[in-house]
Amino acid sequence: MSSNPVISVEKVSKCYHVYDKPSSRLKQLVIPKFKKLLNQDCQQYYSEFSALSDIDFNIYRGETVGIIGRNGSGKSTLLQMICGTLWPTSGEIKVQGRVAALLELGSGFNPEFTGHDNIFMNATILGLTKQDILERYDDIVKFADIGDFIHQPVKSYSSGMMVRLAFAVIAHVDADILVIDEALAVGDAFFTQKCMRFLRKFMQTGTILFVSHDTAAVKSLCDRVIWINQGKLVEDGSPKEVCERYHQKLYDEQQVTEVKNDDIYSTSESKIDVEYYDQRDDFINSSNLRNDLKIFEFDENADSFGTGGAKIINVALIDTNTRPLSWCVGGEKVSLKIEMLALSNIKSPIVGFFVNNQFGQAIFGENTYISCIDKSYNYQNGDRFLAEFSFHMPRLPAGDYSITIGLADGTQQEHVQLQWMHDALIFKADSSSVSTGIVAIPMQNIELKDFEE
């Protein structure tokens, strides 16, 4: 990491004049000038609102820094000043390198222009020559993946399509610094995963300033976190510690008291499977909190890489009767079935999977290595084989999820990657009882009772 900051924010403040009515704005424009000519004092016809107050920090090359805070805390104002679209009232901001920003939805787009025209306009603003844009145009269009809409006016785009086009442009302008403000929250699961892979690759060489209300994503991506509250810098430190104190502050302010129904937590007297059974399942699954998961079809054309020594030909979640599922419920037993085709001689296959959330975090996964370490295999070109993982699907927070599949030949430490398939299977949680964390584990018993000496 460089010792010289690429972003230097020195004692920055931003104030706005707030007028109670339009005539006050006119009076402020005219009367003070008239009074000044007469050497008379004049009242102000506005009140001041301080959006930012005395903000001071440095960001260094190669850092990924998150900015968190409640709505109205001044995060977006700060980003706009770093990007040069707003000027501070006092203080100074210094930026070294080319900045590419994804701020407010549709910012920088002319709604009357087509996507094609906006690519050229935005990329030119970000410093590319016409020849540079022509060389990268096909890659930008492919990354955006909005089909024939590229030739339609941007005013006809959905919010997700705008994000696709905007992100595709900033991903291809050779920026030194990326500034992203909540924009990925409106993207679909496939595109969000693609963006997260790009960001993780960009993090190896570039600097990222990332604003999000999702502290799980912030902790996953960022090296540092800056917490801003009511226009002031509260804390600048490690993601885990800052996010924990931020949440504690929110909880203290909201003073949330959860009222629980005793009937929900009564212990069943029947014999139960203590390893998996959750005492709340009957109640949850008969309410609107049931964790319904919609499963989409396997995408054989999903992004992948590898030597090509084998091919993943199908991935499905199946029930206990081996029937493919289009819906399942968090907490129920399922199996992940992966069908593969050998295209070379494979003697030590390892098959694994990750379940990722919409921000690319691997929330759980497994592989066949330890379970099959004492078995011998010898698959030849043209042989079909499969892996099957059985588990109770955890209850998940509402959102989009994907399953990434890996197929290798060798050992856990040394192997050849035959095929790694991103986002082979997508599923979506529409409702959930999960109140915190990224997965819920079964609870055998939950009680609140008097202390007994």
C-alpha positions in Angstrom: 0.0 0.0 0.0 1.3 3.4 -1.0 2.4 5.9 1.8 0.9 8.8 -0.1 -2.9 9.2 0.1 -4.9 9.1 -3.1 -7.8 10.8 -1.4 -7.2 13.4 1.2 -10.1 15.0 3.0 -8.9 17.9 5.2 -11.3 19.7 7.6 -14.2 19.6 5.1 -17.5 21.1 5.9 -20.6 21.6 3.7 -23.4 24.0 4.6 -26.6 24.8 2.7 -28.9 27.8 2.9 -32.5 26.8 3.8 -35.3 29.3 2.9 -38.7 29.1 4.5 -40.4 30.5 1.3 -39.4 31.5 -2.2 -39.7 35.2 -1.5 -36.9 34.9 1.2 -34.5 33.6 -1.5 -35.3 36.7 -3.6 -34.8 39.0 -0.6 -31.5 37.4 0.3 -30.4 38.0 -3.3 -31.3 41.6 -3.6 -31.6 43.3 -0.2 -28.1 42.7 1.2 -26.5 44.2 -1.9 -28.8 47.3 -1.5 -28.0 47.6 2.2 -24.3 47.3 1.6 -24.4 50.3 -0.7 -26.0 52.3 2.1 -23.5 50.9 4.7 -26.4 49.4 6.7 -26.5 46.1 8.4 -28.9 43.5 7.0 -30.5 40.4 8.4 -30.2 37.0 6.8 -33.3 35.5 5.3 -32.2 31.9 5.6 -31.1 29.3 8.1 -28.0 27.2 7.7 -28.1 23.4 7.5 -24.7 21.7 8.1 -24.6 18.6 5.9 -20.9 17.9 6.9 -18.8 19.3 9.6 -15.0 19.2 9.9 -14.5 15.8 8.2 -10.9 14.7 8.1 -9.4 11.4 6.8 -7.0 10.0 4.2 -7.4 7.0 1.9 -4.4 5.2 0.5 -3.8 3.4 -2.8 -5.0 -0.2 -2.6 -7.5 0.3 0.2 -11.1 -0.6 0.1 -12.9 1.8 2.5 -16.6 1.5 3.5 -18.7 4.5 4.6 -21.7 3.7 6.8 -24.3 5.9 8.5 -28.0 6.4 8.6 -29.9 8.2 5.8 -29.2 11.9 5.9 -25.9 11.5 7.7 -24.0 13.1 4.8 -22.5 10.1 3.1 -23.7 11.0 -0.4 -22.7 14.6 0.0 -19.2 13.5 0.9 -18.9 11.2 -2.1 -20.2 14.0 -4.5 -17.5 16.3 -3.2 -14.8 13.6 -3.7 -16.0 13.1 -7.2 -16.0 16.9 -7.9 -19.7 17.4 -8.5 -20.1 19.4 -5.3 -17.7 21.9 -3.7 -17.1 22.1 0.1 -18.0 25.2 2.0 -14.7 25.0 3.8 -11.7 22.6 3.9 -10.0 20.9 1.0 -10.3 17.6 -0.9 -7.3 16.3 -2.9 -7.7 13.3 -5.2 -4.9 11.6 -7.1 -5.9 9.4 -10.1 -8.9 8.8 -12.3 -12.1 8.5 -10.4 -15.1 6.5 -11.7 -18.3 6.8 -9.7 -21.6 5.0 -9.5 -23.7 7.4 -7.4 -27.3 8.3 -7.7 -29.3 6.1 -10.1 -29.0 7.4 -13.6 -26.7 10.3 -12.7 -24.5 11.2 -15.6 -27.0 9.8 -18.1 -29.0 11.9 -20.6 -32.4 10.2 -20.5 -33.1 11.2 -24.1 -29.9 9.6 -25.4 -29.7 5.9 -26.2 -27.5 3.5 -24.2 -25.0 3.5 -27.0 -24.8 7.4 -26.9 -24.5 7.4 -23.2 -21.6 5.0 -23.2 -19.6 7.4 -25.4 -20.7 10.4 -23.4 -19.9 8.9 -20.0 -16.6 7.2 -21.0 -15.5 10.5 -22.6 -16.2 12.4 -19.3 -14.2 9.7 -17.5 -11.2 10.4 -19.7 -11.3 7.9 -22.5 -10.6 9.0 -26.1 -13.0 8.0 -28.9 -10.5 5.3 -30.1 -10.3 3.9 -26.5 -14.1 3.7 -26.4 -14.4 2.0 -29.8 -11.9 -0.6 -28.7 -13.8 -1.4 -25.5 -17.4 -0.8 -26.7 -18.1 -4.5 -27.3 -16.9 -5.5 -23.9 -19.0 -2.8 -22.2 -22.1 -3.9 -24.1 -21.4 -7.5 -23.2 -20.9 -6.7 -19.5 -24.1 -4.6 -19.4 -26.1 -7.5 -21.1 -29.2 -5.4 -21.8 -29.7 -6.7 -25.3 -31.4 -4.5 -27.9 -32.2 -1.9 -25.2 -28.7 -0.5 -25.9 -30.2 1.3 -28.9 -33.2 2.6 -26.9 -33.4 5.9 -25.0 -32.3 5.6 -21.4 -35.6 7.0 -20.1 -37.2 3.7 -21.1 -34.8 1.7 -18.9 -35.6 0.0 -15.6 -33.5 0.9 -12.6 -31.7 -2.4 -12.9 -30.8 -1.7 -16.6 -29.5 1.7 -15.7 -27.2 0.2 -13.1 -26.0 -2.5 -15.6 -25.0 0.2 -18.1 -23.4 2.5 -15.6 -21.4 -0.2 -13.9 -20.3 -1.6 -17.3 -18.9 1.8 -18.3 -17.0 2.4 -15.0 -15.6 -1.2 -15.2 -13.9 -0.5 -18.5 -12.3 3.0 -18.1 -9.1 2.0 -16.3 -10.0 3.9 -13.2 -7.7 4.3 -10.3 -10.5 4.9 -7.8 -14.0 3.5 -7.8 -16.7 5.2 -5.8 -20.0 3.3 -5.4 -23.0 4.5 -3.5 -25.7 1.9 -2.8 -26.3 1.5 -6.5 -25.9 -2.3 -6.5 -28.9 -2.7 -4.2 -31.2 -2.6 -7.2 -29.4 -5.1 -9.4 -30.6 -8.7 -10.0 -28.7 -11.6 -8.5 -26.8 -12.6 -11.6 -25.5 -9.1 -12.2 -24.7 -8.3 -8.6 -22.6 -11.4 -8.5 -20.8 -10.3 -11.6 -20.2 -6.9 -10.1 -18.8 -8.3 -6.9 -16.4 -10.5 -8.8 -15.2 -7.4 -10.7 -14.8 -5.5 -7.4 -12.8 -8.2 -5.8 -10.5 -8.3 -8.8 -10.2 -4.5 -8.8 -9.3 -4.5 -5.1 -6.0 -6.2 -6.0 -4.7 -3.0 -7.7 -7.2 -0.1 -7.2 -8.8 1.9 -4.5 -12.6 1.6 -3.7 -14.9 3.8 -1.7 -18.0 1.8 -1.0 -21.2 3.1 0.7 -23.8 0.6 1.8 -26.4 0.1 4.5 -25.5 -3.6 4.4 -22.8 -4.0 7.0 -22.3 -7.6 6.1 -21.2 -6.6 2.6 -19.1 -3.8 4.1 -17.3 -6.2 6.5 -16.8 -8.7 3.7 -15.3 -6.2 1.2 -13.6 -3.4 3.2 -10.3 -3.0 4.9 -11.5 0.1 6.8 -14.8 1.6 7.7 -15.7 5.3 8.3 -18.8 5.9 10.3 -20.6 9.3 9.7 -23.5 10.5 11.8 -25.3 13.8 11.5 -22.5 15.2 9.3 -19.7 14.3 11.7 -17.0 11.6 11.5 -17.8 9.3 14.5 -15.2 6.6 14.0 -12.6 5.3 11.5 -11.3 1.8 12.1 -11.6 -1.9 11.5 -14.9 -3.1 9.8 -15.9 -5.5 12.5 -15.4 -3.1 15.4 -16.9 0.0 13.7 -19.9 -1.9 12.4 -20.6 -3.5 15.8 -20.6 -0.1 17.5 -22.8 1.3 14.7 -25.4 -1.4 15.2 -25.2 -0.9 19.0 -25.9 2.8 18.5 -28.9 2.0 16.2 -30.3 -0.4 18.7 -29.8 2.0 21.6 -31.7 4.7 19.7 -34.5 2.5 18.5 -34.9 0.8 21.9 -36.5 -2.2 20.2 -38.3 -4.5 22.6 -39.4 -7.8 21.1 -42.6 -9.3 22.5 -42.5 -13.1 22.2 -45.5 -15.4 22.4 -44.9 -18.1 25.0 -46.8 -20.6 22.9 -44.1 -20.4 20.2 -41.4 -21.6 22.6 -43.1 -24.5 24.3 -41.0 -27.6 24.1 -42.6 -30.6 22.3 -42.8 -33.7 24.5 -42.6 -35.9 21.5 -39.3 -37.5 20.5 -37.3 -35.1 18.2 -34.2 -35.1 16.1 -32.1 -32.8 18.3 -29.6 -32.3 15.6 -31.9 -30.7 13.1 -35.3 -30.1 14.5 -36.1 -26.5 15.4 -38.8 -26.2 18.1 -40.3 -23.1 16.2 -40.7 -24.9 12.8 -44.4 -25.7 13.2 -45.3 -22.1 14.1 -43.0 -20.5 11.5 -44.1 -22.7 8.7 -47.8 -21.9 9.3 -47.2 -18.2 9.3 -46.1 -15.5 6.8 -42.5 -15.9 8.2 -42.1 -19.3 6.4 -38.7 -19.2 4.6 -40.0 -19.9 1.0 -37.1 -20.3 -1.5 -37.8 -20.1 -5.2 -35.3 -22.1 -7.2 -34.5 -21.2 -10.8 -33.3 -23.5 -13.5 -29.6 -24.5 -13.9 -27.8 -22.2 -16.2 -25.4 -24.2 -18.4 -24.0 -21.0 -19.9 -23.1 -19.5 -16.5 -19.6 -17.9 -16.3 -17.0 -20.5 -15.7 -13.3 -21.3 -16.1 -11.0 -24.3 -15.9 -8.9 -26.6 -18.0 -11.9 -28.2 -19.7 -11.1 -31.7 -18.5 -14.7 -32.2 -17.4 -18.0 -30.4 -17.7 -20.8 -29.7 -15.2 -24.0 -30.7 -17.1 -26.7 -30.2 -14.5 -27.2 -28.9 -11.0 -30.4 -29.2 -9.0 -31.8 -29.2 -5.5 -33.9 -32.3 -5.0 -36.2 -33.5 -2.2 -36.0 -36.8 -0.3 -37.8 -38.6 -3.1 -35.1 -37.3 -5.6 -37.6 -35.0 -7.3 -36.2 -31.7 -8.6 -37.4 -28.8 -6.6 -38.7 -25.4 -7.9 -39.5 -24.3 -4.4 -38.3 -25.4 -1.0 -38.5 -24.2 2.6 -35.7 -23.1 4.8 -35.3 -25.8 7.5 -36.3 -28.7 5.3 -34.0 -31.5 4.2 -32.8 -31.2 0.6 -30.0 -32.6 -1.5 -27.8 -30.7 -4.0 -27.3 -33.0 -7.0 -24.4 -32.2 -9.4 -24.1 -34.2 -12.7 -20.8 -34.1 -14.5 -19.2 -35.4 -17.7 -15.6 -36.5 -17.9 -13.7 -35.2 -20.9 -10.3 -36.6 -19.8 -9.0 -39.2 -17.4 -9.9 -38.2 -13.8 -8.5 -40.3 -10.9 -9.0 -38.1 -7.9 -12.2 -35.9 -8.4 -13.1 -33.3 -5.9 -16.5 -31.7 -6.2 -17.6 -28.8 -4.0 -20.0 -25.9 -3.8 -20.5 -22.5 -2.2 -23.8 -20.8 -1.5 -23.3 -17.1 -1.9 -25.5 -14.2 -0.9 -26.2 -11.3 -3.3 -22.9 -9.6 -2.3 -20.7 -12.6 -3.2 -20.2 -13.7 0.4 -19.8 -17.5 0.7 -22.2 -18.2 3.6 -21.8 -22.0 3.6 -20.4 -24.8 1.4 -18.8 -28.2 1.3 -16.8 -30.6 -0.9 -16.3 -34.3 -1.4 -12.6 -34.5 -0.5 -12.6 -35.8 3.1 -15.7 -38.0 2.7 -14.2 -39.8 -0.4 -10.5 -39.7 0.5 -10.3 -43.5 1.0 -12.1 -44.3 -2.3 -10.6 -44.9 -5.7 -12.0 -43.5 -9.0 -11.0 -43.7 -12.7 -13.3 -41.8 -14.9 -12.5 -41.9 -18.6 -13.5 -39.5 -21.4 -17.3 -39.8 -21.9 -18.1 -41.1 -18.4 -20.9 -39.5 -16.5 -20.7 -39.2 -12.7 -22.5 -37.2 -10.0 -22.0 -35.8 -6.5 -24.8 -35.4 -4.0 -24.8 -33.3 -0.8 -27.7 -33.8 1.6 -28.4 -31.3 4.3 -31.1 -29.2 6.0 -31.4 -26.0 4.1 -30.8 -23.2 6.6 -33.3 -20.5 7.0 -32.0 -17.5 5.2 -32.7 -13.7 5.2 -34.9 -12.5 2.4 -32.7 -11.9 -0.7 -31.0 -13.4 -3.7 -28.6 -16.4 -3.5 -26.5 -18.4 -5.9 -24.7 -21.7 -5.8 -21.2 -21.9 -7.3 -19.8 -25.3 -8.3 -16.2 -26.4 -8.4 -14.8 -29.6 -10.0 -11.1 -30.5 -9.6 -8.7 -33.4 -9.9 -6.1 -33.9 -7.2 -5.9 -33.2 -3.5 -7.3 -30.4 -1.3 -3.9 -28.7 -1.4 -2.7 -29.5 -4.9 -5.3 -30.0 -7.7 -6.2 -29.0 -11.3 -9.3 -27.0 -11.7 -11.3 -28.8 -14.3 -14.3 -26.4 -14.2 -15.4 -23.7 -11.8 -18.9 -22.5 -12.5 -20.1 -19.2 -11.0 -23.8 -18.9 -10.2 -24.8 -22.3 -11.6 -28.0 -22.2 -9.7 -29.9 -19.2 -8.4 -32.6 -19.1 -5.7 -34.5 -16.4 -4.0 -35.8 -16.1 -0.4 -39.1 -14.1 -0.4 -39.8 -14.2 3.3 -37.9 -15.1 6.5 -38.0 -15.2 10.2 -34.3 -14.6 10.4 -33.7 -11.5 12.6 -29.9 -11.3 12.5 -26.9 -12.9 10.9 -26.6 -14.4 7.4 -28.0 -17.9 8.2 -30.2 -19.3 11.0 -29.3 -22.5 12.8 -31.8 -24.8 14.4 -32.6 -24.1 18.1 -33.3 -27.1 20.3 -34.7 -24.9 23.1 -35.1 -21.2 23.9 -36.2 -20.1 27.4 -36.6 -17.0 29.5 -37.1 -17.8 33.2 -36.5 -16.7 36.8 -33.0 -17.2 38.3 -33.0 -20.1 40.8 -30.4 -20.1 43.5 
